[in-house]
Amino acid sequence: MRAFVLRYPIWSFLVLNYLISWTFLYPSYQLILEQDTIPPMALIGIIGAYGPSIAAIIIQAIISRKDLKVLLKKLLKVKTTWKLILFIIIVPIFLYLLSYLVSAFLFEGNLHINWELGISGISFWVLVALPFGPMGEELGWRGFMLPKLLEKYSIFKSTLSVGLAWGIWHLASFSFPGAAIPEFLTVTIWSVGLFCLYTISLSSIYTYVHLKCGGSVFYAIILHAFFNAASNITFDFFEETNDFKLLLSNYCLNIVFAALLGYFLLLKKRSKGS
């Protein structure tokens, strides 16, 4: 087994990660849907939510216990510039707000801004987002998988691979409305493909932050939390809408803007030889 893990560390991580996550997340979601509440047994889903981090720890321990300490220390790596911290805080919200504003202009949505509610709700939504996706996943995606890929492959190929693997990881979550694919979309091959484009586009920005902060998982978690909170924050600034065209436009534009920003940031990093 160790020989296989040493030879195929990425595949070993992905297989174990998906096995842990899907085994616990899918039945948890089904229990919640069946009972229309959160029964105690549904809490097993928390194990699944932390599947990427659990898998990363196990696979890294098999490869090298010494390097496991290095991996875990990435959670405490907080030294960086104020410029990057502001980037992490502002960019996820800005991208979603920009997408909404363009969509609202195109489809006559609400453009009246509630500054008080929007600003006051930022910390709340980020704290709500932290315990699950961000804290459960980033030790795996950006702590383990991305650095391993960057050892052999280009920035762009590594980013694409992590983004696609990250999207596929949400397979169990597709069974629960709003857990991954937005509630206004039904689960089809097209919405799943669109969601994977979303994770790939965001992955480019995560890779940029990873490179800028020396591989810190701490800042990957914070970035993840702000991206997860961005839609709720946006609809605090504006009123939530059920307009399908506006919501779809908002979602698609967010993918496009994130992909363009990430592409140019990574292109800049590559040109500098980083």
N, C-alpha and C positions, 0 to 999 in steps of 0.2 A: 504493500500500500504506500509506504513512504517513497519507494522508488517511483511510483506513478505520480505522486504529488510533486516530487522534485522535478520530474520531467515535464509535467503539465500543471503548473501551479494555478494558472488562470482558469482552466477547465475544471480543476478540482474545486476551486473556490466557487465557481458558478453552479456546479452540480449540487454541492452541499448547501449553498445559499438558497437555491430554488427549492430544494427538498425541505429544508427547515421552514422557509417562509410559507410555501404553498400548503404544507401539511397543517400548519396552525392557523393561517389566515383564512383559508376558504371555509372550514367548518365554523369559525368564529363569525364570519359575515353571515352565513346561513342561519345560525342561531338567532342573530339579531333581526334578520328579515322575518323569520318564522314567528318570533315572539313580539316583534315590534317594540322591543326594549333591549337593554343590555343585561342579560342574565349573567351570573357569576362565571359560568362555564365559558362564556364568550371572551373572558379575559385571557384565555390561552392565545388569543390573537396577538397579544403583546410580544410573545416569543417570536411569532412570525415576523412582526414588524422589525424586530432586531436581528432577523436572519442574516443580513449582510455583515453586520458587525461580529456576530457569533461565528459565522463561517470564516471570516478573515482571521479571527483569533486562533481558531482551531488549525487552519491550514498553515498560518505563519508559525505556530508552535511546532507543527510537524516538520516544517522546513528548517527552522532555527529558533530555539528558545531565546537566544541572545538577540536576534532581530525582532522578536516579539516585544521586547522591552522598548525597542526603537519605535515600533508601530504604536504602542500605547502612549508613548511620550508625545506623539503628534497631537493627542487630545489636549495636551497642556501647553502646546506651542502657541503663545499669544503675542509674541513680539513681532510687530509689523509697523507700517507707517500709518499716520492718520488719514493720508490720502486713500489708502486701500480700504480702511475701515469705512470711510464715507462712501466709497464705491460700493461696498458690500451692502450698506444700509439703503442707499439711494437708488441704485440701478434697478433692482427688482420692482420696486414701487413705481419708478419712473416709466419703465417699459410697459407696465400694465396700464398706468394712467394714460400714457401716450396712445396705446392701442384703443382704449376706451374713448378718448377724445376724438380720434379720427373716425371711429365707428359711429359715435353719437352724431358727428357732423354729417356723415354719409346717410344715416338712417333716422335723423331727426330725434335723437335721444336727448335725455335731460343733460343740460350743460350748466345747471346751477350747482355751485360747489358749496358743500357744508364743511367749512374749514374746521370748525370746533370739533365736530364728530369725527372727521377724518383724521386729524392729528392726534386726538385723544385716544383713538382706537388702535393706533399703530402698535404700541407696546403690548396691549391685550392680545391682539391677533398673533403677534410673534411668539409670545409666551405659550399660547394655546397650541401653536404649530410645533414647538420645540420637542416635546417628549417622544413623538412617534417617528415620522419620516426622518427628520434631520438627525436626531440622536441615535436612531436605530440603524441608519443606513450608511452614514458617511465614513465610518471607519473601514467599511468594506469597499465602497466605490472609489472614494478619493484617497483613502488611507492605504489600501492594499492594491486594488486592481489597477488604478491609473498609474502609479509608480512602476509597477511590474511591466505594464505595456510600454511605458516610456523608455524602459531599458533597451527595448528591441525595435520599437516602431516610431514613426514620426508623431509629432504633436496631433496632426489631423486624424491619422488612422487610430491613434490611441483614444482620442476624444470620441470619434464615431463609435468605436467598439464599446466604450463604457456607456455612452448614451443609449445605444441599442440594447445592451444587456440590462440597463436600468429600466428601460421601457418594458421589456419582456418580463422583468421581475414582477411587474404590477398585474400579471395575469389573473391571480386570485382576486385582486381588487376590482377587476372589471365586472365581477358578479354583484358588486354592491354599488348602487347609484351614487355618484359623486365622490367615491373613494379615490378614483384615479381619473377616469373619463368624466368630464363635466356632466352634471345631471341633465342639461338640456339636450345632450346627445344620447341616442340609443347605442348599444354596443353592436357594432358591425365591423367588418374587416376594414372599412374606411375610417371609422372613428378610432379603431385600434392603431391603424397606420398613422393617423394624424397625431395621436398621443405619442407614438414613438418618435415622430418628427419633433414634437415638443421636447421630449427628454434629450434628444440629440442636440437640439439648438441650445437648450440650457446648459448642456454638458460642456459646450465650448466656453461659456463664461466661467463655469466651475474650474475648468482646466487652467484658464488664465489666472484666476485667483490662486489656485494651487501652486502655480509656478511663481507668482509674485510673492507669496508668503512662505516660501520654502517648504511646501508640503504640509502645512498646518491643517489638521482635521478640525480643530476648533473653529477656524474661520469658514471651513466648508459647511459645518453645521449651522453657523449663523447665517451664511448665504442661503442655505436650503430653507431655513425658517422664514426668511424674508420673502423668498420666492413663493413658498406655500401660503404665506399670509397676504400676498399682494392683491389677490382678487377681492378678499374680504375688506381690505383697507380701501381699495378703489371704490367699492360699493358703499363705504361709509362716507366717502367724499361726495359721491353721487347717490341717487336712490337706486336700489336694486331693480332690475328690469326683467321682464319675461319675454322681451322681443327677441325671437329666435335669430333673426338676421343680424341684429346688433351683437348678440352674444357670440354667434359664430364668427362674425367679422373680428370682434375683439380677440377671440381665441387665436384665430389664424394670423392676425397682425402681430400678436405677441410672439408667435413662433418666428415670423419673418424678421421682426426687429431684433429679437434675441440672437437669431442665427447670423444676421448681418453684423451686429456688434461683436459677437464672439469670434466670427471669422476674421474681422479686421484686427481685433486685439491679438489673436493667435498669430496672424500673419506678421504683425509688428514684433511679437516675441521671437518668432522664428528668424526674422531678418536680423535680429540682434544676437542670434546664436544661443538663445536661452533654451 
